[in-house]
Amino acid sequence: MLNLRSNTLNRSEILNLYTKGYTNPQEFKIGLEYERLPINSETLKAVDYWGKHGIAICLEQFARKNGWDYIVDENNIIGLAKGHDTITLEPGSQVEISTKPERTIFELKKKIDTINLSLEEILSEHGAILLNYGVSPLSTCKNIHLIPKRRYKIMANYLWGILSDVMMRETAGIQCCIDFKSEEDAMRKFKLANKLSPFMTAMFSNSPIRGGVDTGYKSFRALSWLNTDNDRCGFVGKISEEFSFDDYIDCVLKTPMIFIQRNGQPITLNGDITFEEYLKEGYGGIIPSLSDYELQANLCFPEVRLRNFIEIRNHDCVGGDLKYSILAIYKGIFYDNNAMSEAEELLKHLQYKDYSQLRYDIPRYGLKTEIKNSTVLDYAKAIIEISEKSLKNMQTGESLFIMPVKDYIAKGISPADEIIKKWNGSWNKNLKKMINYLTQ
């Protein structure tokens, strides 16, 4: 057995990955990761990575035009970078924009709009559009090729859920990133973010039509995550009142490992050992490193993920200013102590089993999901009210970003509900009409 007593990777190094995120509240920022589906504007099929009109060519043109650097895997372009901003490709060629966090949503919007203008112009030249929607509307995973990124091939071979290929190749979501000032603050926000997550999924549900048919779900994207890999998806822990960085680390350590990397090459582990076992015994003579832990943590996909910030991951892609409503709700609640207390009070009577049930019911029923003696819609109204009041008190003008989602909730609907109504009504199940609506 390998002697790891001299192994330099210890608990304090791992813990530092999280504690280094401590930020002065005066410097709190908010971040956005924004995925979209590239589809051919005529056939409505998913755009492939390869070919003269493929997404790789589009990224190459964007880089040349705007002075971005290539991100490559074995000489294949898998993304672009400029400073702290990136445009990367998800497994099925979904395009993700991730920008440096900013103090205000206005600053993020300005940056996203600038990137989008150039990106969409280039895709248009190739007969493609980026769709603000949560799941591929026509092409299914069997007809969507993986991009040439070695990590994705390994993941596709490993993830065992019946809809893991759908999740990887078909879906697009939006993630929000928030700061914390201390471990206590981080854990308070982490627990509350988990509790809010089912309600946010319902409010922003936007993936009912898949493969050209009504799936019967408000968020087929959320359904796919339920059926991807229960070892590494869902809630971390039991959303208990007592939770710490160490508890989160323990969850990562107990998760089966998919692969590690050495000298730029992946070494597949296929879930044979957990990271906890790897720390004790190594693997094939390989000694664990901090970068191994970071990779392991990034290969866990919970609803809310802890890093040196908090990453909230559970929203369908939505279009227009509605995507900024996601950020506005979180900023209003998490960057104001009174608002956090009000949100905690709103949800305090719900138990772990209630949140687990919500996670399974909401993909199908959305805002109409019943909980206790109420509906998810009732909670959504209260959540929006808390956040809007807080944002108005901040006097930054960002309360206007609440309005797009507030308009939906005032009608008692989500984006998915409106699509389903039109699909079965004026659109007469015509996918082209739905795409036109989503790209207006």
SVG drawing of the C-alpha trace seen along z (x, -y; Angstrom):
<svg xmlns="http://www.w3.org/2000/svg" viewBox="-56 -55 62 57">
<polyline fill="none" stroke="black" stroke-width="0.4" points="0.0,0.0 1.2,-3.5 2.5,-5.4 0.7,-8.8 1.9,-10.0 4.0,-12.6 1.2,-13.6 1.1,-17.4 -2.6,-17.6 -4.3,-18.2 -7.6,-19.4 -6.4,-22.9 -5.4,-23.3 -8.9,-22.1 -10.6,-24.4 -8.6,-27.4 -10.3,-26.9 -13.5,-28.1 -12.2,-30.6 -10.3,-32.5 -13.6,-33.7 -14.3,-35.9 -15.3,-39.3 -16.1,-42.6 -19.9,-43.2 -19.1,-46.6 -17.4,-44.7 -20.0,-42.0 -20.6,-41.3 -22.9,-39.1 -22.0,-36.8 -23.9,-35.1 -23.3,-32.0 -25.6,-32.0 -26.0,-29.0 -28.0,-28.9 -28.8,-26.4 -27.4,-27.0 -29.9,-25.9 -30.2,-26.3 -32.7,-29.0 -34.3,-27.1 -34.3,-23.4 -34.5,-24.2 -32.0,-21.4 -29.1,-21.7 -26.0,-23.2 -23.1,-20.7 -19.5,-21.5 -18.0,-20.5 -18.5,-21.7 -18.3,-25.0 -21.3,-26.3 -20.4,-24.6 -20.0,-26.3 -16.2,-25.9 -16.0,-28.1 -18.2,-30.7 -16.0,-30.8 -12.9,-31.1 -14.4,-34.1 -15.5,-35.7 -12.0,-35.4 -10.4,-37.0 -12.9,-39.8 -12.8,-40.7 -9.3,-39.7 -10.2,-36.8 -7.9,-33.9 -8.6,-30.3 -9.3,-27.6 -8.3,-24.3 -8.4,-20.6 -5.9,-18.7 -5.9,-21.6 -9.7,-21.7 -11.4,-25.0 -13.6,-24.4 -14.0,-28.0 -12.6,-31.6 -11.3,-33.8 -10.6,-37.5 -9.4,-38.6 -11.9,-37.1 -14.6,-36.6 -15.2,-33.4 -17.3,-31.9 -17.2,-28.1 -19.0,-25.1 -21.1,-22.7 -21.1,-19.0 -23.7,-19.4 -22.2,-22.7 -24.4,-24.8 -22.8,-28.3 -22.1,-29.6 -21.1,-33.2 -19.4,-33.6 -18.4,-37.1 -16.3,-38.6 -18.8,-39.3 -19.8,-43.0 -21.2,-45.2 -24.5,-45.8 -26.8,-44.0 -26.6,-47.0 -22.8,-46.4 -23.4,-42.7 -26.2,-43.5 -23.9,-45.9 -21.2,-43.4 -23.5,-40.5 -25.3,-42.7 -21.9,-43.7 -20.7,-40.1 -24.1,-38.9 -24.3,-41.5 -21.1,-40.3 -21.7,-36.6 -25.2,-36.6 -24.1,-38.5 -21.5,-35.8 -23.9,-33.0 -26.5,-34.7 -23.9,-34.6 -24.0,-30.8 -27.7,-30.5 -27.8,-29.9 -29.4,-31.5 -28.8,-31.2 -32.1,-30.1 -33.1,-31.3 -34.7,-28.1 -34.0,-25.2 -34.0,-22.2 -33.3,-21.4 -36.7,-22.0 -36.3,-19.5 -33.0,-17.6 -32.6,-15.0 -29.4,-13.7 -29.2,-10.7 -28.6,-13.3 -26.4,-15.7 -22.7,-15.0 -20.4,-15.6 -17.8,-18.3 -14.2,-17.1 -13.5,-17.7 -12.0,-14.6 -13.7,-15.4 -17.1,-15.2 -16.5,-11.8 -15.5,-10.4 -18.5,-11.9 -20.9,-10.7 -19.6,-7.1 -19.8,-7.3 -23.0,-9.2 -25.6,-6.5 -28.9,-8.3 -31.4,-7.5 -31.5,-11.2 -27.9,-12.0 -27.3,-12.3 -30.3,-14.7 -28.8,-16.8 -25.4,-16.9 -26.3,-17.4 -29.7,-19.1 -30.1,-21.4 -29.3,-25.1 -29.5,-26.8 -28.6,-30.0 -26.4,-30.1 -26.0,-32.9 -23.0,-33.5 -23.0,-35.3 -20.4,-36.4 -20.1,-35.7 -18.2,-37.4 -17.5,-34.5 -18.2,-30.8 -21.3,-31.6 -22.5,-33.9 -21.7,-31.4 -23.5,-28.6 -26.6,-30.7 -26.7,-31.7 -26.0,-28.1 -28.9,-26.7 -31.3,-29.4 -30.3,-29.1 -31.1,-25.4 -34.5,-26.1 -35.3,-28.7 -34.1,-26.6 -37.3,-24.6 -39.3,-27.8 -36.9,-29.5 -37.0,-26.4 -40.8,-26.8 -40.7,-30.6 -38.3,-30.3 -39.5,-27.0 -38.9,-27.3 -38.6,-23.9 -41.9,-22.1 -41.5,-21.3 -38.8,-18.8 -38.3,-16.8 -41.1,-18.8 -43.7,-17.6 -45.2,-18.7 -43.4,-16.6 -46.0,-17.2 -43.3,-18.9 -42.9,-22.6 -39.1,-22.1 -37.8,-19.1 -34.3,-20.4 -35.0,-20.0 -36.4,-16.5 -33.1,-15.5 -31.1,-16.6 -33.3,-14.3 -32.2,-11.4 -28.5,-12.1 -26.5,-10.8 -27.9,-10.9 -24.4,-10.5 -23.5,-14.0 -26.7,-15.9 -29.5,-17.2 -29.1,-18.8 -25.8,-18.7 -26.6,-17.3 -30.0,-17.6 -30.3,-21.4 -29.9,-21.1 -29.6,-24.0 -26.0,-22.8 -23.8,-22.8 -20.2,-23.9 -17.4,-24.0 -16.1,-20.8 -19.5,-19.1 -19.5,-20.2 -16.0,-18.9 -17.1,-15.6 -19.8,-15.3 -17.3,-15.9 -14.9,-13.4 -17.6,-10.7 -18.6,-11.1 -17.3,-8.5 -14.5,-9.8 -14.9,-9.9 -11.4,-10.8 -8.2,-12.7 -5.6,-14.4 -1.9,-14.0 0.4,-15.8 -2.6,-17.0 -4.0,-13.5 -7.2,-12.2 -7.0,-8.9 -10.5,-7.4 -11.5,-6.0 -15.2,-5.2 -16.4,-5.6 -14.2,-2.8 -13.2,-4.8 -14.3,-7.9 -12.1,-10.8 -11.9,-9.9 -10.5,-6.5 -8.2,-8.2 -6.8,-10.5 -6.0,-7.4 -4.6,-5.1 -3.8,-7.0 -4.5,-5.3 -2.0,-3.3 0.9,-5.0 -0.6,-8.5 -0.5,-10.8 -3.5,-13.1 -3.1,-16.8 -5.2,-19.9 -6.0,-20.2 -7.5,-16.6 -9.8,-17.9 -10.8,-20.9 -11.6,-18.7 -13.6,-16.3 -15.6,-19.3 -16.3,-20.6 -17.6,-17.1 -20.3,-17.3 -23.4,-19.0 -25.7,-19.9 -28.5,-22.4 -26.2,-24.8 -22.5,-24.4 -20.0,-25.9 -16.8,-27.4 -15.0,-30.5 -18.4,-31.9 -21.9,-30.3 -23.1,-29.0 -26.8,-28.6 -27.4,-26.3 -31.1,-25.4 -32.7,-27.7 -33.8,-27.1 -32.4,-29.5 -34.7,-32.4 -34.5,-35.3 -34.5,-39.1 -34.4,-40.8 -36.0,-37.8 -32.6,-36.3 -31.7,-39.3 -34.7,-38.8 -32.9,-35.7 -30.0,-37.8 -32.2,-40.5 -34.2,-38.1 -30.9,-36.7 -29.3,-40.0 -32.3,-41.5 -32.5,-38.6 -28.8,-37.6 -27.3,-41.0 -29.7,-42.3 -29.9,-40.8 -33.5,-41.7 -34.5,-40.2 -32.7,-37.0 -34.5,-36.8 -37.8,-37.3 -37.1,-34.6 -36.0,-32.2 -39.2,-33.0 -41.3,-32.3 -39.7,-28.8 -39.1,-27.8 -42.0,-25.4 -40.9,-23.3 -38.7,-20.2 -36.1,-18.4 -38.7,-15.9 -40.8,-18.8 -38.0,-20.3 -37.1,-16.8 -40.7,-16.3 -40.8,-19.8 -37.7,-19.0 -39.5,-16.0 -42.9,-17.6 -42.0,-21.0 -40.5,-19.9 -44.0,-18.6 -46.4,-20.9 -44.4,-24.1 -46.1,-26.9 -49.2,-24.8 -47.3,-22.3 -49.0,-22.0 -47.1,-22.2 -48.7,-22.0 -51.9,-24.1 -50.4,-26.4 -49.1,-26.3 -45.6,-27.2 -47.2,-30.2 -48.0,-31.6 -44.4,-31.3 -43.2,-32.8 -45.3,-35.9 -43.8,-36.3 -40.2,-35.7 -40.6,-38.4 -42.1,-40.8 -39.3,-40.3 -36.6,-40.8 -38.3,-43.8 -38.6,-45.7 -35.0,-45.0 -33.8,-46.2 -35.8,-49.4 -34.1,-50.0 -30.7,-49.6 -31.6,-52.6 -29.4,-51.2 -32.3,-51.2 -32.0,-47.4 -35.5,-46.8 -36.6,-47.3 -35.0,-43.9 -37.7,-42.3 -40.5,-43.4 -40.2,-40.8 -40.7,-37.9 -43.2,-39.9 -45.4,-40.3 -45.4,-36.5 -46.2,-35.7 -48.9,-38.4 -50.6,-36.3 -49.9,-33.1 -47.7,-31.7 -44.1,-30.9 -42.6,-31.2 -43.4,-27.5 -47.1,-28.0 -47.3,-30.7 -45.6,-28.5 -47.9,-25.5 -50.9,-27.7 -49.8,-29.1 -48.5,-25.6 -52.0,-24.2 -53.7,-27.3 -52.6,-29.9 -49.4,-28.1 -51.3,-24.8 -48.2,-22.8 -46.0,-24.6 -42.4,-24.6 -41.4,-27.4 -43.9,-29.7 -42.5,-28.8 -39.0,-29.6 -40.1,-32.9 -41.7,-33.8 -38.6,-32.8 -36.4,-35.0 -38.5,-38.1"/>
</svg>
